[in-house]
């Protein structure tokens, strides 16, 4: 049994499922894809010649999968060396050149000074939507964008963010109640250090 919603973000078909729950129709759910790019540190350090493979897949499948955004979960390096940052930067830039927006978050293997030197909004962000940073770096920031007619705020929190960073993020989220929020961080609740 199908029903139609005439306004709002779920404008279009919804389906009453066999369990009686009404859910958005699957074609609506497949309109846009977000990809998660896991920790790259071991490939970056030990197998740099293979680092291009996940990026090749993302770029080659952008249109077929309707890939709209890549969420990188940190640890883009293992030893936070210049050669590692240069190696991974080359691949991250390929996403931007392919028109794929991304969020980058610092992991525990990505040392602060090196991360700040290599990871900048100007260098890696595709430029789709508004970007605001907590302190002018890419450690804690958000990006607001619209994908498939739906408003998103991608809130990126630094590795074990400070109380001040969390309060800043909460204020930004609360000031934008019409955005669906995705929080991206490498570590928040507990530290193994």
N, C-alpha and C positions, 0 to 999 in steps of 0.2 A: 504494500500500500504506500503510495507516494503522496506527499503533501508539498505545498509550495509556500515559501516565506517571501514576502514582498518587500522587505526592507532589512536594513542592518547588514552585518558582516556575513550572515549565513543566507543572504538573499539567493534564492534558487531552491533546488530540490533538497528535501530531507527524506529519509526512508525510515519506516517503522520496521524494525528488525524482528526476526522470529522470537526473540526473548521479550518483545514488547517495548523495548527501549527505542526512542526516536533518536536517530543519529544523522549527521550530514551524509548526503549521498557520497559514495566513494569517488565519483568523478570530481567532486568539490575538494576532497581530501588530497587528490593527486595533482592539483593545479600547480603547486610549487613545492620544491624539495630543498631541504636544508641538509647539508652533509656535515658529518663530524669527522675531523681529522685528528686522530689520536697522537700520543707522544711520538715524536719523530727522532728523539735523541740518539738512539742506537744506530739507526740507519744513517743519520747525518754524520756521526763520528766514524762508524766502522764500515759502512757500505755506501759511501757517498755516490758511487756510480749508479746505485739502484734507487736513489731518492726520487728520481723523476717519475717512477711508476705510479704512485697514488695520484700525483698531479696530472700525469697523462690521462688517467682514467677519468678524473673529474672534468678536465677540459674536453676530452673526447666524448663524454656523455652529457655535457651541459644541455644540449638541445633535446636529446632523446629523453632525458629524465626531468627536464625543466628545472635544472639545478639553478637555484637563485642565490644561495649563500653557503659559505663554508665556515664552520665554527671550529677553530683550532683550539685544543684544550691545553696547550703549553708544552714545555720541554721540547722546544724546537732544536736545542743543542744538548750535548751531554757534558762537555767540558767548558762551554761558553768561550770557545776560542774564535779568533778572527776567521780562520778557514771554515769553521762550522757555520758561523753566521753568514759568510759569503756564499757557501754552498746552499744553505736553506733559503737565503734571500733570493737567489736566482730562481728557485722553484716558486716561492711565494709571489714573486713578481709576474710569473707566468699566469697566475690566477687573475691578477689585476689586468694584465694585457688581454686576457680572454673575456674580460667584462664580468668576472665573477667576484662579487664582494665577499669580504671575509672579516672575521674578528680574530685577533691574535691576543693571547694572554700569556703572561710570564709564568713559567714553571720553576720549580726549585733548582733545576739544572741550568736555568738561564740567569746568569748573574746580573744584578741590577745595573751596574755601570755599562756593561756590554750591551744589554738589552736596550737601554735608553739610547745608546749610540747608533745601533743598527735598525731598531724598530720605530718608525715614525709614520704618522698618518699620511703625510705627503707621499711617502714612498710606497706604501702597501694598500691603502684604502682606495677602492675604485671610485669613490666620490658620490655614491648613491645615498642621498639622505644627509641629515644633520649629524655632526659629530661634536661632542663636547667632552673635554678631559677634566679630571679632578685637579691635576697639577701641571698641565701642559705636556705630559708624557703619554705614552700608550700603556701605562700600567693599570690605571683605573679610568674608564671612560664609558661612554655610551654612544650608540649610533641609532638614530631613529630613521626608519625607512618604511615604505609601503611595498608589499610583495603580494601579488595576486589580489589586490584590492584590500588587503588586511594590513593594518598598522602594527609595526613591531618596534620595540626598543630592545636592542641587544645591549645588556649591561655587563661590562667586563670588569671583574674585580681582580686586583693584583693577588699574587700568591700570599695567602694569609693577610688579607687587607686589615688596615688599622681601623679602630673604632671611628675615626674621623672619615675615612673613606666609606665605610658602611653607612654612616649617617648621611653623607653626601648622596650616595646611591639611593637610599630610602627617600630622601627629599625629591630627587629627580623622578623617581618612579611615581611617588604620590602626586607630583605635579602634572603627570601625564596619564590620567586614568583611562583614556581612550586607546592606549597602546597595550598590546599583548607583550609581556616582558619575558625575555629569555636571559637568564643569568649564566654567565660563563666565567668560571674560575678554575684554577688548578688545585687549590687547597683552601679550605675554609674552616672545617670543624675541628680538626685534630692534626697535630704535627708528629712526624716520625723522627724529627731531628732532636 
